[in-house]
Amino acid sequence: MADRFLLADVGGTNTRLGLAEGGVLLPDSMRCYRNADFRGLDEILCAYLEASPTPIDALCAAVAGPVRGGRAQLTNHSWLIDAAELQAATGAG
């Protein structure tokens, strides 16, 4: 089986998630979450993976803000995103 990646597009208002396998986005896997309904990206990732339980090999997140030292501060939302916390939440390598 090809590597399975969880892809995240994190904006100030919404986060869009989907799975990719073998470099191809799986259209039926795409979901959109309202950020205001969650305390952080890790909660959204957990909600997604609970609704669609599947092991993932890696996570790739595009964020609206600077990334330094494995941490990202969104410029238009209060979240501070930490790579280690996302790895713990998803089990991604």
mmCIF file as gemmi writes it, N, C-alpha and C atoms, coordinates in Angstrom:
data_model
loop_
_atom_site.group_PDB
_atom_site.id
_atom_site.type_symbol
_atom_site.label_atom_id
_atom_site.label_alt_id
_atom_site.label_comp_id
_atom_site.label_asym_id
_atom_site.label_entity_id
_atom_site.label_seq_id
_atom_site.pdbx_PDB_ins_code
_atom_site.Cartn_x
_atom_site.Cartn_y
_atom_site.Cartn_z
_atom_site.occupancy
_atom_site.B_iso_or_equiv
_atom_site.pdbx_formal_charge
_atom_site.auth_seq_id
_atom_site.auth_asym_id
_atom_site.pdbx_PDB_model_num
ATOM 1 N N . MET Axp A 1 ? 0.844 -1.181 0 1 0 ? 1 A 1
ATOM 2 C CA . MET Axp A 1 ? 0 0 0 1 0 ? 1 A 1
ATOM 3 C C . MET Axp A 1 ? 0.89 1.246 0 1 0 ? 1 A 1
ATOM 4 N N . ALA Axp A 2 ? 0.454 2.268 -0.672 1 0 ? 2 A 1
ATOM 5 C CA . ALA Axp A 2 ? 1.184 3.532 -0.745 1 0 ? 2 A 1
ATOM 6 C C . ALA Axp A 2 ? 1.072 4.276 0.573 1 0 ? 2 A 1
ATOM 7 N N . ASP Axp A 3 ? 2.008 5.185 0.793 1 0 ? 3 A 1
ATOM 8 C CA . ASP Axp A 3 ? 1.948 6.022 1.988 1 0 ? 3 A 1
ATOM 9 C C . ASP Axp A 3 ? 0.662 6.827 2.004 1 0 ? 3 A 1
ATOM 10 N N . ARG Axp A 4 ? 0.088 6.967 3.193 1 0 ? 4 A 1
ATOM 11 C CA . ARG Axp A 4 ? -1.138 7.751 3.363 1 0 ? 4 A 1
ATOM 12 C C . ARG Axp A 4 ? -0.802 9.005 4.163 1 0 ? 4 A 1
ATOM 13 N N . PHE Axp A 5 ? -1.164 10.139 3.596 1 0 ? 5 A 1
ATOM 14 C CA . PHE Axp A 5 ? -0.882 11.429 4.211 1 0 ? 5 A 1
ATOM 15 C C . PHE Axp A 5 ? -2.182 12.127 4.574 1 0 ? 5 A 1
ATOM 16 N N . LEU Axp A 6 ? -2.192 12.766 5.731 1 0 ? 6 A 1
ATOM 17 C CA . LEU Axp A 6 ? -3.294 13.638 6.121 1 0 ? 6 A 1
ATOM 18 C C . LEU Axp A 6 ? -2.867 15.049 5.762 1 0 ? 6 A 1
ATOM 19 N N . LEU Axp A 7 ? -3.655 15.709 4.933 1 0 ? 7 A 1
ATOM 20 C CA . LEU Axp A 7 ? -3.358 17.057 4.468 1 0 ? 7 A 1
ATOM 21 C C . LEU Axp A 7 ? -4.277 18.044 5.168 1 0 ? 7 A 1
ATOM 22 N N . ALA Axp A 8 ? -3.712 19.161 5.608 1 0 ? 8 A 1
ATOM 23 C CA . ALA Axp A 8 ? -4.492 20.182 6.307 1 0 ? 8 A 1
ATOM 24 C C . ALA Axp A 8 ? -4.195 21.55 5.704 1 0 ? 8 A 1
ATOM 25 N N . ASP Axp A 9 ? -5.252 22.284 5.415 1 0 ? 9 A 1
ATOM 26 C CA . ASP Axp A 9 ? -5.153 23.679 4.968 1 0 ? 9 A 1
ATOM 27 C C . ASP Axp A 9 ? -5.792 24.507 6.076 1 0 ? 9 A 1
ATOM 28 N N . VAL Axp A 10 ? -4.961 25.16 6.879 1 0 ? 10 A 1
ATOM 29 C CA . VAL Axp A 10 ? -5.413 25.831 8.089 1 0 ? 10 A 1
ATOM 30 C C . VAL Axp A 10 ? -5.465 27.335 7.85 1 0 ? 10 A 1
ATOM 31 N N . GLY Axp A 11 ? -6.662 27.88 7.829 1 0 ? 11 A 1
ATOM 32 C CA . GLY Axp A 11 ? -6.858 29.315 7.69 1 0 ? 11 A 1
ATOM 33 C C . GLY Axp A 11 ? -7.305 29.906 9.008 1 0 ? 11 A 1
ATOM 34 N N . GLY Axp A 12 ? -7.69 31.146 8.984 1 0 ? 12 A 1
ATOM 35 C CA . GLY Axp A 12 ? -8.144 31.811 10.193 1 0 ? 12 A 1
ATOM 36 C C . GLY Axp A 12 ? -9.551 31.412 10.594 1 0 ? 12 A 1
ATOM 37 N N . THR Axp A 13 ? -10.381 31.056 9.623 1 0 ? 13 A 1
ATOM 38 C CA . THR Axp A 13 ? -11.779 30.733 9.882 1 0 ? 13 A 1
ATOM 39 C C . THR Axp A 13 ? -12.067 29.241 9.81 1 0 ? 13 A 1
ATOM 40 N N . ASN Axp A 14 ? -11.504 28.584 8.807 1 0 ? 14 A 1
ATOM 41 C CA . ASN Axp A 14 ? -11.786 27.162 8.584 1 0 ? 14 A 1
ATOM 42 C C . ASN Axp A 14 ? -10.501 26.371 8.395 1 0 ? 14 A 1
ATOM 43 N N . THR Axp A 15 ? -10.618 25.067 8.669 1 0 ? 15 A 1
ATOM 44 C CA . THR Axp A 15 ? -9.554 24.123 8.369 1 0 ? 15 A 1
ATOM 45 C C . THR Axp A 15 ? -10.138 23.047 7.476 1 0 ? 15 A 1
ATOM 46 N N . ARG Axp A 16 ? -9.472 22.821 6.359 1 0 ? 16 A 1
ATOM 47 C CA . ARG Axp A 16 ? -9.885 21.79 5.416 1 0 ? 16 A 1
ATOM 48 C C . ARG Axp A 16 ? -8.915 20.63 5.507 1 0 ? 16 A 1
ATOM 49 N N . LEU Axp A 17 ? -9.457 19.406 5.587 1 0 ? 17 A 1
ATOM 50 C CA . LEU Axp A 17 ? -8.644 18.203 5.725 1 0 ? 17 A 1
ATOM 51 C C . LEU Axp A 17 ? -8.997 17.196 4.642 1 0 ? 17 A 1
ATOM 52 N N . GLY Axp A 18 ? -8.022 16.404 4.288 1 0 ? 18 A 1
ATOM 53 C CA . GLY Axp A 18 ? -8.24 15.323 3.336 1 0 ? 18 A 1
ATOM 54 C C . GLY Axp A 18 ? -7.083 14.352 3.399 1 0 ? 18 A 1
ATOM 55 N N . LEU Axp A 19 ? -7.296 13.188 2.828 1 0 ? 19 A 1
ATOM 56 C CA . LEU Axp A 19 ? -6.264 12.164 2.774 1 0 ? 19 A 1
ATOM 57 C C . LEU Axp A 19 ? -5.708 12.072 1.36 1 0 ? 19 A 1
ATOM 58 N N . ALA Axp A 20 ? -4.437 11.776 1.279 1 0 ? 20 A 1
ATOM 59 C CA . ALA Axp A 20 ? -3.797 11.515 -0.009 1 0 ? 20 A 1
ATOM 60 C C . ALA Axp A 20 ? -3.087 10.178 0.097 1 0 ? 20 A 1
ATOM 61 N N . GLU Axp A 21 ? -3.158 9.436 -0.978 1 0 ? 21 A 1
ATOM 62 C CA . GLU Axp A 21 ? -2.503 8.137 -1.028 1 0 ? 21 A 1
ATOM 63 C C . GLU Axp A 21 ? -1.758 8.037 -2.352 1 0 ? 21 A 1
ATOM 64 N N . GLY Axp A 22 ? -0.487 7.698 -2.286 1 0 ? 22 A 1
ATOM 65 C CA . GLY Axp A 22 ? 0.303 7.605 -3.502 1 0 ? 22 A 1
ATOM 66 C C . GLY Axp A 22 ? 0.381 8.921 -4.254 1 0 ? 22 A 1
ATOM 67 N N . GLY Axp A 23 ? 0.332 10.032 -3.524 1 0 ? 23 A 1
ATOM 68 C CA . GLY Axp A 23 ? 0.416 11.344 -4.14 1 0 ? 23 A 1
ATOM 69 C C . GLY Axp A 23 ? -0.876 11.853 -4.748 1 0 ? 23 A 1
ATOM 70 N N . VAL Axp A 24 ? -1.984 11.158 -4.494 1 0 ? 24 A 1
ATOM 71 C CA . VAL Axp A 24 ? -3.278 11.536 -5.072 1 0 ? 24 A 1
ATOM 72 C C . VAL Axp A 24 ? -4.269 11.828 -3.943 1 0 ? 24 A 1
ATOM 73 N N . LEU Axp A 25 ? -4.883 13.006 -3.998 1 0 ? 25 A 1
ATOM 74 C CA . LEU Axp A 25 ? -5.902 13.371 -3.02 1 0 ? 25 A 1
ATOM 75 C C . LEU Axp A 25 ? -7.134 12.498 -3.215 1 0 ? 25 A 1
ATOM 76 N N . LEU Axp A 26 ? -7.666 11.956 -2.131 1 0 ? 26 A 1
ATOM 77 C CA . LEU Axp A 26 ? -8.871 11.131 -2.171 1 0 ? 26 A 1
ATOM 78 C C . LEU Axp A 26 ? -10.069 12.055 -1.958 1 0 ? 26 A 1
ATOM 79 N N . PRO Axp A 27 ? -10.798 12.414 -3.035 1 0 ? 27 A 1
ATOM 80 C CA . PRO Axp A 27 ? -11.85 13.436 -2.946 1 0 ? 27 A 1
ATOM 81 C C . PRO Axp A 27 ? -12.917 13.147 -1.895 1 0 ? 27 A 1
ATOM 82 N N . ASP Axp A 28 ? -13.273 11.89 -1.7 1 0 ? 28 A 1
ATOM 83 C CA . ASP Axp A 28 ? -14.311 11.557 -0.718 1 0 ? 28 A 1
ATOM 84 C C . ASP Axp A 28 ? -13.848 11.749 0.715 1 0 ? 28 A 1
ATOM 85 N N . SER Axp A 29 ? -12.561 11.987 0.921 1 0 ? 29 A 1
ATOM 86 C CA . SER Axp A 29 ? -12.026 12.13 2.275 1 0 ? 29 A 1
ATOM 87 C C . SER Axp A 29 ? -12.02 13.58 2.754 1 0 ? 29 A 1
ATOM 88 N N . MET Axp A 30 ? -12.365 14.503 1.901 1 0 ? 30 A 1
ATOM 89 C CA . MET Axp A 30 ? -12.253 15.925 2.245 1 0 ? 30 A 1
ATOM 90 C C . MET Axp A 30 ? -13.366 16.37 3.196 1 0 ? 30 A 1
ATOM 91 N N . ARG Axp A 31 ? -12.96 17.118 4.236 1 0 ? 31 A 1
ATOM 92 C CA . ARG Axp A 31 ? -13.885 17.668 5.225 1 0 ? 31 A 1
ATOM 93 C C . ARG Axp A 31 ? -13.442 19.08 5.574 1 0 ? 31 A 1
ATOM 94 N N . CYS Axp A 32 ? -14.401 19.912 5.996 1 0 ? 32 A 1
ATOM 95 C CA . CYS Axp A 32 ? -14.104 21.281 6.404 1 0 ? 32 A 1
ATOM 96 C C . CYS Axp A 32 ? -14.64 21.481 7.824 1 0 ? 32 A 1
ATOM 97 N N . TYR Axp A 33 ? -13.82 22.096 8.672 1 0 ? 33 A 1
ATOM 98 C CA . TYR Axp A 33 ? -14.17 22.336 10.064 1 0 ? 33 A 1
ATOM 99 C C . TYR Axp A 33 ? -14.059 23.83 10.374 1 0 ? 33 A 1
ATOM 100 N N . ARG Axp A 34 ? -14.976 24.325 11.166 1 0 ? 34 A 1
ATOM 101 C CA . ARG Axp A 34 ? -14.972 25.719 11.599 1 0 ? 34 A 1
ATOM 102 C C . ARG Axp A 34 ? -14.05 25.843 12.806 1 0 ? 34 A 1
ATOM 103 N N . ASN Axp A 35 ? -13 26.63 12.688 1 0 ? 35 A 1
ATOM 104 C CA . ASN Axp A 35 ? -11.997 26.735 13.749 1 0 ? 35 A 1
ATOM 105 C C . ASN Axp A 35 ? -12.569 27.191 15.081 1 0 ? 35 A 1
ATOM 106 N N . ALA Axp A 36 ? -13.563 28.065 15.057 1 0 ? 36 A 1
ATOM 107 C CA . ALA Axp A 36 ? -14.141 28.595 16.294 1 0 ? 36 A 1
ATOM 108 C C . ALA Axp A 36 ? -14.777 27.498 17.154 1 0 ? 36 A 1
ATOM 109 N N . ASP Axp A 37 ? -15.05 26.347 16.551 1 0 ? 37 A 1
ATOM 110 C CA . ASP Axp A 37 ? -15.665 25.241 17.288 1 0 ? 37 A 1
ATOM 111 C C . ASP Axp A 37 ? -14.644 24.374 18.024 1 0 ? 37 A 1
ATOM 112 N N . PHE Axp A 38 ? -13.351 24.694 17.894 1 0 ? 38 A 1
ATOM 113 C CA . PHE Axp A 38 ? -12.286 23.874 18.471 1 0 ? 38 A 1
ATOM 114 C C . PHE Axp A 38 ? -11.267 24.755 19.183 1 0 ? 38 A 1
ATOM 115 N N . ARG Axp A 39 ? -10.573 24.165 20.166 1 0 ? 39 A 1
ATOM 116 C CA . ARG Axp A 39 ? -9.538 24.908 20.906 1 0 ? 39 A 1
ATOM 117 C C . ARG Axp A 39 ? -8.194 24.908 20.19 1 0 ? 39 A 1
ATOM 118 N N . GLY Axp A 40 ? -8.021 24.007 19.234 1 0 ? 40 A 1
ATOM 119 C CA . GLY Axp A 40 ? -6.749 23.944 18.529 1 0 ? 40 A 1
ATOM 120 C C . GLY Axp A 40 ? -6.81 22.968 17.371 1 0 ? 40 A 1
ATOM 121 N N . LEU Axp A 41 ? -5.783 23.002 16.544 1 0 ? 41 A 1
ATOM 122 C CA . LEU Axp A 41 ? -5.725 22.128 15.378 1 0 ? 41 A 1
ATOM 123 C C . LEU Axp A 41 ? -5.693 20.666 15.781 1 0 ? 41 A 1
ATOM 124 N N . ASP Axp A 42 ? -5.023 20.35 16.873 1 0 ? 42 A 1
ATOM 125 C CA . ASP Axp A 42 ? -4.971 18.96 17.314 1 0 ? 42 A 1
ATOM 126 C C . ASP Axp A 42 ? -6.365 18.392 17.557 1 0 ? 42 A 1
ATOM 127 N N . GLU Axp A 43 ? -7.291 19.193 18.085 1 0 ? 43 A 1
ATOM 128 C CA . GLU Axp A 43 ? -8.667 18.731 18.305 1 0 ? 43 A 1
ATOM 129 C C . GLU Axp A 43 ? -9.386 18.455 16.984 1 0 ? 43 A 1
ATOM 130 N N . ILE Axp A 44 ? -9.149 19.296 15.993 1 0 ? 44 A 1
ATOM 131 C CA . ILE Axp A 44 ? -9.765 19.081 14.682 1 0 ? 44 A 1
ATOM 132 C C . ILE Axp A 44 ? -9.227 17.801 14.061 1 0 ? 44 A 1
ATOM 133 N N . LEU Axp A 45 ? -7.922 17.597 14.143 1 0 ? 45 A 1
ATOM 134 C CA . LEU Axp A 45 ? -7.329 16.386 13.577 1 0 ? 45 A 1
ATOM 135 C C . LEU Axp A 45 ? -7.885 15.14 14.257 1 0 ? 45 A 1
ATOM 136 N N . CYS Axp A 46 ? -8.022 15.183 15.571 1 0 ? 46 A 1
ATOM 137 C CA . CYS Axp A 46 ? -8.588 14.045 16.299 1 0 ? 46 A 1
ATOM 138 C C . CYS Axp A 46 ? -10.033 13.795 15.885 1 0 ? 46 A 1
ATOM 139 N N . ALA Axp A 47 ? -10.825 14.849 15.732 1 0 ? 47 A 1
ATOM 140 C CA . ALA Axp A 47 ? -12.226 14.699 15.307 1 0 ? 47 A 1
ATOM 141 C C . ALA Axp A 47 ? -12.293 14.063 13.921 1 0 ? 47 A 1
ATOM 142 N N . TYR Axp A 48 ? -11.427 14.502 13.03 1 0 ? 48 A 1
ATOM 143 C CA . TYR Axp A 48 ? -11.396 13.946 11.673 1 0 ? 48 A 1
ATOM 144 C C . TYR Axp A 48 ? -11.034 12.461 11.709 1 0 ? 48 A 1
ATOM 145 N N . LEU Axp A 49 ? -9.991 12.125 12.433 1 0 ? 49 A 1
ATOM 146 C CA . LEU Axp A 49 ? -9.534 10.737 12.472 1 0 ? 49 A 1
ATOM 147 C C . LEU Axp A 49 ? -10.51 9.826 13.223 1 0 ? 49 A 1
ATOM 148 N N . GLU Axp A 50 ? -11.244 10.361 14.182 1 0 ? 50 A 1
ATOM 149 C CA . GLU Axp A 50 ? -12.268 9.561 14.867 1 0 ? 50 A 1
ATOM 150 C C . GLU Axp A 50 ? -13.436 9.264 13.923 1 0 ? 50 A 1
ATOM 151 N N . ALA Axp A 51 ? -13.794 10.233 13.087 1 0 ? 51 A 1
ATOM 152 C CA . ALA Axp A 51 ? -14.908 10.054 12.15 1 0 ? 51 A 1
ATOM 153 C C . ALA Axp A 51 ? -14.522 9.137 10.988 1 0 ? 51 A 1
ATOM 154 N N . SER Axp A 52 ? -13.256 9.145 10.625 1 0 ? 52 A 1
ATOM 155 C CA . SER Axp A 52 ? -12.751 8.335 9.516 1 0 ? 52 A 1
ATOM 156 C C . SER Axp A 52 ? -11.492 7.622 9.981 1 0 ? 52 A 1
ATOM 157 N N . PRO Axp A 53 ? -11.658 6.603 10.843 1 0 ? 53 A 1
ATOM 158 C CA . PRO Axp A 53 ? -10.466 5.973 11.417 1 0 ? 53 A 1
ATOM 159 C C . PRO Axp A 53 ? -9.597 5.323 10.337 1 0 ? 53 A 1
ATOM 160 N N . THR Axp A 54 ? -8.404 5.817 10.217 1 0 ? 54 A 1
ATOM 161 C CA . THR Axp A 54 ? -7.445 5.266 9.269 1 0 ? 54 A 1
ATOM 162 C C . THR Axp A 54 ? -6.049 5.638 9.743 1 0 ? 54 A 1
ATOM 163 N N . PRO Axp A 55 ? -5.119 4.704 9.698 1 0 ? 55 A 1
ATOM 164 C CA . PRO Axp A 55 ? -3.759 5.078 10.075 1 0 ? 55 A 1
ATOM 165 C C . PRO Axp A 55 ? -3.138 5.968 9.008 1 0 ? 55 A 1
ATOM 166 N N . ILE Axp A 56 ? -2.343 6.918 9.443 1 0 ? 56 A 1
ATOM 167 C CA . ILE Axp A 56 ? -1.657 7.8 8.5 1 0 ? 56 A 1
ATOM 168 C C . ILE Axp A 56 ? -0.155 7.684 8.731 1 0 ? 56 A 1
ATOM 169 N N . ASP Axp A 57 ? 0.589 7.918 7.673 1 0 ? 57 A 1
ATOM 170 C CA . ASP Axp A 57 ? 2.041 7.859 7.766 1 0 ? 57 A 1
ATOM 171 C C . ASP Axp A 57 ? 2.641 9.222 8.076 1 0 ? 57 A 1
ATOM 172 N N . ALA Axp A 58 ? 1.99 10.281 7.603 1 0 ? 58 A 1
ATOM 173 C CA . ALA Axp A 58 ? 2.528 11.625 7.789 1 0 ? 58 A 1
ATOM 174 C C . ALA Axp A 58 ? 1.412 12.655 7.719 1 0 ? 58 A 1
ATOM 175 N N . LEU Axp A 59 ? 1.709 13.829 8.223 1 0 ? 59 A 1
ATOM 176 C CA . LEU Axp A 59 ? 0.792 14.964 8.197 1 0 ? 59 A 1
ATOM 177 C C . LEU Axp A 59 ? 1.503 16.128 7.528 1 0 ? 59 A 1
ATOM 178 N N . CYS Axp A 60 ? 0.8 16.796 6.628 1 0 ? 60 A 1
ATOM 179 C CA . CYS Axp A 60 ? 1.327 18.001 5.994 1 0 ? 60 A 1
ATOM 180 C C . CYS Axp A 60 ? 0.298 19.098 6.212 1 0 ? 60 A 1
ATOM 181 N N . ALA Axp A 61 ? 0.717 20.176 6.877 1 0 ? 61 A 1
ATOM 182 C CA . ALA Axp A 61 ? -0.214 21.264 7.188 1 0 ? 61 A 1
ATOM 183 C C . ALA Axp A 61 ? 0.292 22.574 6.597 1 0 ? 61 A 1
ATOM 184 N N . ALA Axp A 62 ? -0.564 23.222 5.828 1 0 ? 62 A 1
ATOM 185 C CA . ALA Axp A 62 ? -0.312 24.576 5.343 1 0 ? 62 A 1
ATOM 186 C C . ALA Axp A 62 ? -1.018 25.514 6.309 1 0 ? 62 A 1
ATOM 187 N N . VAL Axp A 63 ? -0.286 26.466 6.854 1 0 ? 63 A 1
ATOM 188 C CA . VAL Axp A 63 ? -0.851 27.357 7.866 1 0 ? 63 A 1
ATOM 189 C C . VAL Axp A 63 ? -0.726 28.815 7.441 1 0 ? 63 A 1
ATOM 190 N N . ALA Axp A 64 ? -1.672 29.615 7.911 1 0 ? 64 A 1
ATOM 191 C CA . ALA Axp A 64 ? -1.677 31.053 7.622 1 0 ? 64 A 1
ATOM 192 C C . ALA Axp A 64 ? -0.879 31.778 8.697 1 0 ? 64 A 1
ATOM 193 N N . GLY Axp A 65 ? 0.433 31.638 8.613 1 0 ? 65 A 1
ATOM 194 C CA . GLY Axp A 65 ? 1.294 32.298 9.579 1 0 ? 65 A 1
ATOM 195 C C . GLY Axp A 65 ? 2.702 31.75 9.524 1 0 ? 65 A 1
ATOM 196 N N . PRO Axp A 66 ? 3.622 32.389 10.229 1 0 ? 66 A 1
ATOM 197 C CA . PRO Axp A 66 ? 5.021 31.967 10.202 1 0 ? 66 A 1
ATOM 198 C C . PRO Axp A 66 ? 5.249 30.671 10.976 1 0 ? 66 A 1
ATOM 199 N N . VAL Axp A 67 ? 6.199 29.869 10.486 1 0 ? 67 A 1
ATOM 200 C CA . VAL Axp A 67 ? 6.577 28.617 11.141 1 0 ? 67 A 1
ATOM 201 C C . VAL Axp A 67 ? 8.042 28.729 11.536 1 0 ? 67 A 1
ATOM 202 N N . ARG Axp A 68 ? 8.314 28.497 12.818 1 0 ? 68 A 1
ATOM 203 C CA . ARG Axp A 68 ? 9.689 28.564 13.328 1 0 ? 68 A 1
ATOM 204 C C . ARG Axp A 68 ? 9.877 27.481 14.387 1 0 ? 68 A 1
ATOM 205 N N . GLY Axp A 69 ? 10.914 26.7 14.228 1 0 ? 69 A 1
ATOM 206 C CA . GLY Axp A 69 ? 11.238 25.696 15.242 1 0 ? 69 A 1
ATOM 207 C C . GLY Axp A 69 ? 10.121 24.705 15.496 1 0 ? 69 A 1
ATOM 208 N N . GLY Axp A 70 ? 9.397 24.311 14.453 1 0 ? 70 A 1
ATOM 209 C CA . GLY Axp A 70 ? 8.327 23.338 14.621 1 0 ? 70 A 1
ATOM 210 C C . GLY Axp A 70 ? 7.054 23.908 15.231 1 0 ? 70 A 1
ATOM 211 N N . ARG Axp A 71 ? 6.96 25.23 15.279 1 0 ? 71 A 1
ATOM 212 C CA . ARG Axp A 71 ? 5.759 25.876 15.829 1 0 ? 71 A 1
ATOM 213 C C . ARG Axp A 71 ? 5.278 26.939 14.857 1 0 ? 71 A 1
ATOM 214 N N . ALA Axp A 72 ? 3.959 27.075 14.776 1 0 ? 72 A 1
ATOM 215 C CA . ALA Axp A 72 ? 3.361 28.08 13.898 1 0 ? 72 A 1
ATOM 216 C C . ALA Axp A 72 ? 2.375 28.92 14.692 1 0 ? 72 A 1
ATOM 217 N N . GLN Axp A 73 ? 2.419 30.208 14.49 1 0 ? 73 A 1
ATOM 218 C CA . GLN Axp A 73 ? 1.453 31.134 15.091 1 0 ? 73 A 1
ATOM 219 C C . GLN Axp A 73 ? 0.582 31.671 13.964 1 0 ? 73 A 1
ATOM 220 N N . LEU Axp A 74 ? -0.71 31.354 14.005 1 0 ? 74 A 1
ATOM 221 C CA . LEU Axp A 74 ? -1.6 31.873 12.979 1 0 ? 74 A 1
ATOM 222 C C . LEU Axp A 74 ? -1.671 33.389 13.091 1 0 ? 74 A 1
ATOM 223 N N . THR Axp A 75 ? -1.679 34.06 11.962 1 0 ? 75 A 1
ATOM 224 C CA . THR Axp A 75 ? -1.726 35.518 11.982 1 0 ? 75 A 1
ATOM 225 C C . THR Axp A 75 ? -3.141 36.055 12.145 1 0 ? 75 A 1
ATOM 226 N N . ASN Axp A 76 ? -4.146 35.256 11.785 1 0 ? 76 A 1
ATOM 227 C CA . ASN Axp A 76 ? -5.524 35.742 11.857 1 0 ? 76 A 1
ATOM 228 C C . ASN Axp A 76 ? -6.397 34.865 12.761 1 0 ? 76 A 1
ATOM 229 N N . HIS Axp A 77 ? -5.754 34.176 13.708 1 0 ? 77 A 1
ATOM 230 C CA . HIS Axp A 77 ? -6.458 33.358 14.694 1 0 ? 77 A 1
ATOM 231 C C . HIS Axp A 77 ? -5.5 33.169 15.874 1 0 ? 77 A 1
ATOM 232 N N . SER Axp A 78 ? -6.01 32.863 17.028 1 0 ? 78 A 1
ATOM 233 C CA . SER Axp A 78 ? -5.179 32.81 18.235 1 0 ? 78 A 1
ATOM 234 C C . SER Axp A 78 ? -4.373 31.526 18.398 1 0 ? 78 A 1
ATOM 235 N N . TRP Axp A 79 ? -4.548 30.553 17.535 1 0 ? 79 A 1
ATOM 236 C CA . TRP Axp A 79 ? -3.883 29.268 17.733 1 0 ? 79 A 1
ATOM 237 C C . TRP Axp A 79 ? -2.372 29.352 17.574 1 0 ? 79 A 1
ATOM 238 N N . LEU Axp A 80 ? -1.695 28.664 18.477 1 0 ? 80 A 1
ATOM 239 C CA . LEU Axp A 80 ? -0.278 28.365 18.346 1 0 ? 80 A 1
ATOM 240 C C . LEU Axp A 80 ? -0.214 26.868 18.072 1 0 ? 80 A 1
ATOM 241 N N . ILE Axp A 81 ? 0.351 26.492 16.955 1 0 ? 81 A 1
ATOM 242 C CA . ILE Axp A 81 ? 0.365 25.093 16.514 1 0 ? 81 A 1
ATOM 243 C C . ILE Axp A 81 ? 1.766 24.537 16.715 1 0 ? 81 A 1
ATOM 244 N N . ASP Axp A 82 ? 1.847 23.383 17.387 1 0 ? 82 A 1
ATOM 245 C CA . ASP Axp A 82 ? 3.12 22.757 17.695 1 0 ? 82 A 1
ATOM 246 C C . ASP Axp A 82 ? 3.21 21.399 17.003 1 0 ? 82 A 1
ATOM 247 N N . ALA Axp A 83 ? 4.268 21.178 16.241 1 0 ? 83 A 1
ATOM 248 C CA . ALA Axp A 83 ? 4.422 19.94 15.465 1 0 ? 83 A 1
ATOM 249 C C . ALA Axp A 83 ? 4.398 18.707 16.355 1 0 ? 83 A 1
ATOM 250 N N . ALA Axp A 84 ? 5.04 18.759 17.514 1 0 ? 84 A 1
ATOM 251 C CA . ALA Axp A 84 ? 5.074 17.6 18.421 1 0 ? 84 A 1
ATOM 252 C C . ALA Axp A 84 ? 3.665 17.245 18.923 1 0 ? 84 A 1
ATOM 253 N N . GLU Axp A 85 ? 2.852 18.266 19.189 1 0 ? 85 A 1
ATOM 254 C CA . GLU Axp A 85 ? 1.474 18.012 19.631 1 0 ? 85 A 1
ATOM 255 C C . GLU Axp A 85 ? 0.648 17.384 18.509 1 0 ? 85 A 1
ATOM 256 N N . LEU Axp A 86 ? 0.87 17.827 17.27 1 0 ? 86 A 1
ATOM 257 C CA . LEU Axp A 86 ? 0.149 17.241 16.153 1 0 ? 86 A 1
ATOM 258 C C . LEU Axp A 86 ? 0.562 15.796 15.925 1 0 ? 86 A 1
ATOM 259 N N . GLN Axp A 87 ? 1.834 15.513 16.072 1 0 ? 87 A 1
ATOM 260 C CA . GLN Axp A 87 ? 2.314 14.143 15.922 1 0 ? 87 A 1
ATOM 261 C C . GLN Axp A 87 ? 1.683 13.248 16.992 1 0 ? 87 A 1
ATOM 262 N N . ALA Axp A 88 ? 1.627 13.729 18.226 1 0 ? 88 A 1
ATOM 263 C CA . ALA Axp A 88 ? 1.018 12.963 19.302 1 0 ? 88 A 1
ATOM 264 C C . ALA Axp A 88 ? -0.469 12.735 19.071 1 0 ? 88 A 1
ATOM 265 N N . ALA Axp A 89 ? -1.153 13.728 18.535 1 0 ? 89 A 1
ATOM 266 C CA . ALA Axp A 89 ? -2.603 13.627 18.309 1 0 ? 89 A 1
ATOM 267 C C . ALA Axp A 89 ? -2.95 12.673 17.175 1 0 ? 89 A 1
ATOM 268 N N . THR Axp A 90 ? -2.071 12.577 16.167 1 0 ? 90 A 1
ATOM 269 C CA . THR Axp A 90 ? -2.396 11.799 14.969 1 0 ? 90 A 1
ATOM 270 C C . THR Axp A 90 ? -1.667 10.469 14.866 1 0 ? 90 A 1
ATOM 271 N N . GLY Axp A 91 ? -0.576 10.319 15.586 1 0 ? 91 A 1
ATOM 272 C CA . GLY Axp A 91 ? 0.241 9.13 15.453 1 0 ? 91 A 1
ATOM 273 C C . GLY Axp A 91 ? 1.072 9.124 14.175 1 0 ? 91 A 1
ATOM 274 N N . ALA Axp A 92 ? 1.117 10.26 13.503 1 0 ? 92 A 1
ATOM 275 C CA . ALA Axp A 92 ? 1.887 10.366 12.26 1 0 ? 92 A 1
ATOM 276 C C . ALA Axp A 92 ? 3.375 10.319 12.555 1 0 ? 92 A 1
ATOM 277 N N . GLY Axp A 93 ? 4.104 9.687 11.647 1 0 ? 93 A 1
ATOM 278 C CA . GLY Axp A 93 ? 5.561 9.624 11.789 1 0 ? 93 A 1
ATOM 279 C C . GLY Axp A 93 ? 6.169 10.928 11.434 1 0 ? 93 A 1
